[in-house]
Amino acid sequence: MWNRILHRRDALRVGSLAAAATLTPIGIPKRRAQAATSDSGAGARYPTADSVIFLNMMGGVTHHESFDPKPDAPEDVRGTLKPIATSLAGVQFSEVCPNMAAIAHKFTLVRSYSHTNNDHFMSQAYTLSGRPVSLADIKTEPNIGSIVSRLQGPRNDLPGYIAIPGFTRPGPPPTDLFVGGWLGREYAPFCAAREPEELDFTKGSGDALAKLTVEERLEPAAIELPQELNYDRLAARAELRKLLETELRGAERLAAYADMDAHYRNAFQMLASNKVREAFDIASESATTRDAYGRTKIGGRCLMARRLVEAGARFVMVDYGYDPDYGNLWDNHNAVSQNHPVICEMAKRPYHVAGIDKAFAALLNDLEARGLLERTLVVFVTEFGRTPRINKNGGRDHWGPCGSMFFAGGGTAPGTVIGSTDRNGAYPTSEGNTPGDVAATIYRAIGIDPTTRLEDRQNRPHFVLPEGRVIPGVFA
């Protein structure tokens, strides 16, 4: 069966997007979003988050080589990596996750992450929004961060939704799924880095040995003040703009102008704030801290997320998936064009599973040490897992039915493993938890009622989340 599962190896074209516009995910549970106030009655924990770090690993992270190894499965399922003990009795991770294994008691692991779609575009849009979509709708639904930004707003001069770096693009064609959807462009994330010249990462080198350690520049261009423009002149320009706004208020272009105006206000506030510029200055961190996170792209991005939350950021997405150096980083079919080693060797690379193991553990430990973890919900997500059976090229293919993700901080129950999977890691043996359920859990943690109605640009009402439930046990 595994060999017959339909998957797309990033080979979609513009024409196929249009032809498949009527396709919709099937079999997704129709569970109405819950506005729950508690999870398990007496003894339940309660959400304490006022910030979210959304660790978004787009491309499909392998669960067998990370948080759900299957040592008793056949060889072509279990692979060559060995399981290791964690800080939780009877719970094992892959050998390339020693750092997360050591702190398994600090987070809530969900092994029953599951839905029925194997398409990157639709699954990523589902993961980012909590809403199942067709190919025609992949850019119409707002990201979870967009909803948070709309309802809770910016804080401490930082935008309400920040993406680090914000240029991951599934494809071909390269498609930006970091969108405000029907909320409008002003609620798309503020992207913290410049886009690379080449956004079609299927054309990248994909060289498994390229740039094992990277000092990545993440300071956004928006906070760099041109040499010829001091703050007095900047303020004067702001006053001039107010006069122009008065003339534009009655113009037919008002709706489009509102998008630009919101971004302008954010940029001006950031330019004028020393604290914002300091938050983006990762070079001020000690060598010890940099080494703890790892001198890698994912390490630097997780460290930047901590700095931004510490400065007051509301919702920070760490974006790590499609890359100009590594190609389709997590999409490890091991097609010849990808130039990847076999999946079990790929997982050992410091920019692959071994890299997120180091960076994620450092992030949780750092937040805890600074007293930030209880008020910060950390969520690791990916759009789906990988096939149980390793394919003939030594890779794993798309697998919506089963994957792993986790929550930490923000009042969640640490040291908990929710759900289980069968002997081969193919299907949950407990009830599956969809991206909609993940979204409902995030909204619960940060105090947003999913039954809240918001209006789009045409004044049409929408629920924050039509379908999804708080995952039982996360706050138990």
C-alpha positions in Angstrom: 0.0 0.0 0.0 2.8 2.4 0.9 4.2 2.3 -2.6 0.8 3.1 -4.0 0.2 6.3 -1.9 -0.2 9.4 -4.1 2.4 12.0 -3.4 3.7 15.1 -5.2 7.5 15.5 -5.4 7.3 19.2 -5.8 6.4 18.8 -9.5 3.3 20.9 -9.7 3.0 23.4 -12.5 0.8 26.5 -12.7 -1.6 24.6 -15.1 -2.0 21.7 -12.7 -2.9 24.1 -9.9 -5.8 25.4 -12.0 -6.9 21.9 -13.2 -7.0 20.6 -9.6 -8.8 23.6 -8.2 -11.9 21.6 -7.3 -10.0 19.0 -5.3 -10.6 19.1 -1.5 -9.0 17.0 1.3 -11.2 14.1 2.1 -11.8 12.2 5.3 -10.9 15.1 7.6 -13.0 14.9 10.8 -15.7 17.5 10.9 -15.1 18.6 14.5 -16.5 22.0 15.2 -13.9 24.3 16.9 -14.2 24.3 20.6 -14.1 27.4 22.8 -13.2 25.2 25.8 -12.4 26.8 29.2 -10.8 23.6 30.7 -9.5 20.3 29.4 -9.7 17.7 32.1 -11.6 19.2 35.0 -9.9 19.0 38.4 -6.1 19.1 38.2 -6.0 20.6 34.7 -3.4 23.1 33.9 -4.4 26.4 32.4 -2.9 28.4 29.6 -0.4 31.0 30.5 1.0 32.1 27.1 1.1 35.7 25.8 3.6 34.9 23.1 4.0 32.0 20.6 7.1 30.6 18.8 5.9 28.6 15.9 8.7 26.2 14.7 7.5 25.7 11.1 9.5 23.0 9.4 7.9 23.0 5.9 8.5 20.0 3.7 7.6 17.0 5.8 9.9 16.1 8.7 10.6 12.3 9.1 9.1 11.0 12.4 10.9 7.7 12.2 14.3 9.4 12.4 13.3 11.8 15.1 10.5 11.4 17.7 8.9 8.0 16.9 11.5 5.4 16.0 10.3 1.8 15.3 13.1 -0.5 16.4 10.9 -3.6 16.1 9.8 -2.9 12.6 11.2 -4.6 9.4 14.6 -3.2 8.3 13.2 -1.3 5.4 10.9 0.6 7.9 13.2 1.1 10.9 16.3 2.1 9.0 19.8 2.1 10.4 19.5 4.6 13.2 19.3 3.3 16.8 16.7 4.3 19.4 17.9 6.0 22.6 16.3 6.4 26.0 14.8 9.7 27.0 14.2 11.4 30.3 10.7 9.7 30.3 10.6 6.1 31.3 9.8 3.8 28.3 9.9 6.6 25.7 12.6 6.5 23.0 13.8 8.9 20.4 16.1 8.4 17.4 19.9 8.5 18.2 20.2 11.8 16.3 18.0 13.5 19.0 20.1 13.2 22.2 19.4 16.8 23.3 15.6 16.6 23.0 15.8 13.1 24.6 17.5 14.6 27.6 14.7 17.1 28.2 11.7 15.1 27.1 10.2 15.9 30.5 10.0 19.5 29.5 7.6 19.3 26.6 4.4 17.6 25.4 5.0 15.3 22.4 2.1 14.4 20.1 2.8 11.2 18.1 -0.8 11.1 16.6 -0.5 14.1 14.3 -2.6 13.0 11.3 -4.6 14.1 8.3 -5.4 12.6 4.9 -3.6 14.9 2.4 -0.2 14.2 0.9 0.1 17.4 -1.2 2.7 20.0 0.0 0.6 23.0 -1.0 -2.6 22.0 0.6 -1.0 20.4 3.6 1.2 23.5 4.3 -1.7 25.8 4.0 -3.7 23.6 6.3 -0.9 23.6 8.9 -0.4 27.4 8.7 -4.1 28.2 9.0 -5.7 25.3 10.7 -8.2 25.2 7.8 -8.4 22.3 5.3 -8.3 23.9 1.8 -8.4 23.0 -1.9 -5.6 24.0 -4.2 -7.7 27.0 -5.3 -7.8 28.2 -1.7 -4.2 27.8 -0.5 -3.6 31.6 -0.3 -7.1 32.7 0.8 -7.1 31.5 4.4 -5.1 33.6 7.0 -2.2 32.1 8.8 -2.7 31.4 12.5 -0.2 34.2 13.2 -2.3 36.6 11.1 -5.3 35.9 13.3 -3.3 36.4 16.5 -2.0 39.7 15.0 -5.5 40.8 14.1 -7.0 40.1 17.5 -4.1 40.9 19.8 -2.1 43.4 17.8 1.6 44.5 17.8 3.5 45.0 21.1 6.6 47.0 22.1 6.8 48.4 18.5 7.2 44.9 17.1 4.8 43.7 14.4 2.1 41.2 15.7 3.3 38.4 13.4 7.0 38.0 12.5 8.6 35.3 10.3 12.2 34.4 10.5 13.3 34.6 7.7 10.0 34.2 5.9 11.0 33.2 2.4 10.4 29.4 2.4 8.5 28.6 -0.8 7.1 25.3 -1.8 7.0 24.6 -5.5 7.4 24.7 -8.4 6.2 27.3 -9.0 7.6 29.0 -5.8 4.5 29.9 -3.8 4.3 32.2 -0.8 1.9 30.7 1.7 2.7 33.2 4.5 -0.4 35.3 3.9 -3.0 37.3 5.7 -5.7 35.7 3.4 -9.1 37.3 3.7 -7.9 39.5 6.6 -5.8 41.5 4.1 -2.1 41.9 3.3 -1.4 44.0 6.4 -1.8 40.8 8.4 0.8 38.8 6.5 3.9 38.3 8.5 6.7 40.8 8.7 9.6 38.9 7.2 12.9 39.3 9.1 15.3 38.8 6.2 15.9 39.7 2.6 14.7 37.2 0.0 17.4 35.2 -1.8 17.7 35.9 -5.5 16.6 32.4 -6.3 13.3 31.3 -4.7 12.8 28.1 -6.6 14.8 25.9 -4.2 14.4 22.8 -6.4 17.1 24.6 -8.5 19.5 24.9 -5.6 22.6 22.8 -5.1 21.0 20.4 -2.6 24.6 19.6 -1.7 24.5 17.6 1.5 27.9 18.9 2.5 27.3 22.5 1.7 27.7 25.1 4.5 27.4 22.8 7.5 27.7 25.8 9.8 26.4 29.2 8.8 26.5 32.7 10.2 23.2 33.9 8.7 22.3 37.6 8.6 18.8 38.0 9.9 18.5 41.8 10.5 15.6 43.1 8.4 16.3 45.9 5.9 13.3 47.8 7.3 15.2 48.7 10.5 18.3 50.0 8.8 18.2 53.8 8.6 19.9 55.3 5.5 23.0 57.3 6.4 21.5 60.5 4.9 18.3 60.2 6.9 18.5 61.0 10.7 15.5 60.6 13.0 14.6 64.3 12.9 14.2 64.1 9.1 12.4 60.8 9.5 9.8 62.4 11.8 9.4 65.3 9.4 8.6 62.9 6.6 6.1 61.2 8.8 4.3 64.6 9.3 4.3 65.1 5.5 2.8 61.7 5.0 -0.1 62.7 7.4 -1.0 65.5 5.0 -1.0 63.1 2.1 -3.2 60.7 4.0 -5.8 63.4 4.4 -6.0 63.8 0.6 -6.3 60.0 0.2 -9.1 59.4 2.6 -11.8 59.9 0.1 -10.0 58.2 -2.8 -11.2 55.0 -4.4 -7.8 53.5 -3.6 -8.5 53.6 0.1 -8.7 49.9 0.7 -5.4 49.2 -1.1 -3.8 52.2 0.6 -4.8 50.8 4.0 -2.5 47.8 3.4 0.5 50.0 2.6 -0.3 52.3 5.4 -0.3 49.6 8.0 3.1 48.4 6.8 4.4 52.0 6.8 3.4 52.5 10.4 5.1 49.3 11.4 8.3 50.2 9.6 8.3 53.7 11.1 7.8 52.5 14.6 10.6 49.9 14.2 13.0 52.5 12.7 12.4 54.8 15.6 12.9 52.1 18.3 16.3 51.3 19.7 14.9 48.3 21.5 13.6 46.8 18.3 17.0 47.2 16.6 18.6 45.6 19.7 16.2 42.7 19.5 17.4 41.9 16.0 21.1 42.2 16.9 22.0 38.5 17.4 25.7 39.4 17.3 25.4 40.7 20.9 24.8 37.1 22.1 27.7 35.4 23.8 29.7 32.7 22.0 28.5 30.2 24.6 24.9 30.9 23.8 25.5 30.8 20.0 27.3 27.5 20.4 24.4 26.0 22.5 21.9 26.7 19.7 24.4 25.6 17.0 26.2 27.7 14.4 23.6 26.7 11.8 20.7 28.5 10.1 18.1 26.8 12.3 20.2 27.5 15.4 20.4 31.2 14.6 16.7 31.4 13.7 15.7 29.8 17.0 18.0 32.2 18.9 16.5 35.2 17.1 13.0 33.9 18.0 14.0 33.9 21.7 15.4 37.4 21.4 12.2 38.7 19.8 9.9 37.1 22.4 12.0 38.5 25.1 11.6 41.9 23.5 7.8 41.5 23.5 7.0 39.9 20.1 3.5 38.4 20.1 3.8 35.6 17.4 7.1 34.5 15.9 7.4 31.9 13.2 10.7 30.2 12.7 10.7 29.3 9.0 13.0 26.4 8.0 12.3 24.2 5.1 13.2 25.1 1.5 16.7 26.5 1.3 19.0 27.9 -1.3 21.9 25.8 0.0 20.1 22.5 0.9 17.3 22.5 -1.6 14.0 20.8 -0.4 15.5 20.2 3.0 12.8 17.9 4.5 11.4 16.5 1.3 13.7 13.5 1.3 12.4 11.3 -1.5 16.1 11.0 -2.5 15.4 11.6 -6.1 18.6 11.9 -8.1 18.1 15.6 -8.6 18.0 16.2 -4.8 21.6 15.1 -4.3 20.7 13.9 -0.7 22.3 11.0 1.2 20.0 8.2 2.3 17.5 9.4 4.9 19.2 7.8 7.9 22.5 9.6 7.0 20.8 12.8 6.1 19.2 12.9 9.5 22.7 13.1 11.1 23.6 16.3 9.3 23.9 19.4 11.5 21.3 21.2 9.3 18.8 18.3 9.3 17.3 16.4 12.3 20.5 16.7 14.3 20.3 20.4 13.8 16.7 20.9 15.0 17.5 18.6 17.9 20.2 20.9 19.1 18.4 24.2 18.3 15.0 23.2 19.8 16.6 21.9 23.0 18.6 25.0 23.4 15.6 27.2 22.8 13.5 25.4 25.5 16.3 25.5 28.0 17.1 29.1 27.3 13.5 30.2 27.6 13.2 28.3 30.9 16.4 29.8 32.3 15.2 33.3 31.5 11.8 32.7 33.1 10.1 33.0 29.7 8.8 29.5 29.1 5.6 29.6 31.1 4.5 32.7 29.2 5.7 31.4 25.8 4.0 28.6 23.9 6.5 26.8 21.7 5.0 24.7 18.9 6.9 22.4 16.5 4.9 21.6 13.3 5.5 20.2 9.9 2.8 19.5 7.2 3.1 15.7 7.4 5.4 12.8 8.3 7.2 10.5 5.9 6.3 7.0 4.6 6.9 4.1 6.9 8.8 2.2 4.2 12.1 3.6 2.9 11.9 3.8 -0.9 14.3 2.2 -3.4 16.4 5.4 -3.5 16.9 5.4 0.3 14.3 8.2 1.0 10.8 8.4 2.5 7.9 9.9 0.6 4.9 12.1 1.7 2.7 10.6 4.5 -0.3 12.6 5.8 -1.7 9.8 8.0 1.0 10.0 10.6 3.7 12.3 12.0 5.0 13.9 15.2 4.9 17.4 16.7 5.2 19.0 20.1 4.1 21.8 22.4 6.1 23.3 25.2 5.6 26.1 27.8 2.5 28.3 27.9 0.8 26.2 30.6 1.1 22.9 28.6 1.7 19.7 30.5 5.4 18.8 30.3 6.6 15.2 30.2 3.5 14.0 28.4 3.3 11.8 25.3 -0.1 12.1 23.5 -1.1 9.4 21.1 0.7 6.3 19.8 1.4 4.7 16.4 1.4 1.2 15.1 4.5 -1.1 14.9 5.5 0.5 11.6 4.7 4.2 12.4 2.1 4.2 9.6 -1.1 5.1 11.5 -2.0 6.4 14.9 -3.4 3.7 17.2 -5.2 6.4 19.1 -7.4 9.2 17.7 -5.6 11.4 15.2 -4.9 15.1 15.8 -5.2 17.3 12.8 -3.7 20.7 12.0 -7.0 22.2 12.9 -6.7 20.7 16.4 -3.2 22.1 16.6 -4.6 25.6 15.7 -7.4 25.2 18.3 -4.8 24.4 20.9 -2.6 27.4 20.0 -5.7 29.7 20.2 -6.6 28.2 23.6 -3.1 28.8 24.9 -3.0 32.4 23.9 -6.6 33.2 24.9 -8.4 33.4 21.6 -11.9 32.0 21.3 -12.1 30.1 18.0 -15.8 30.8 17.7 -15.0 34.6 17.4 -16.2 36.1 14.2 -14.0 38.4 12.1 -15.0 40.3 8.9 -13.0 40.2 5.7 -12.4 43.1 3.4 -15.9 42.7 2.0 -17.4 42.7 5.5 -18.2 39.0 5.3 -18.1 37.2 8.6 -15.7 34.2 9.3 -15.1 32.1 12.3 -11.5 32.3 13.6 -11.5 28.5 13.3 -14.4 26.6 11.8 -13.1 23.1 12.7 -10.8 21.8 15.4 -10.6 20.9 19.0 -8.1 21.5 21.8 -6.0 18.4 21.8 -6.9 16.4 25.0 -4.0 16.1 27.4 -2.0 19.1 26.3 -3.2 21.1 29.3 -4.0 18.1 31.5 
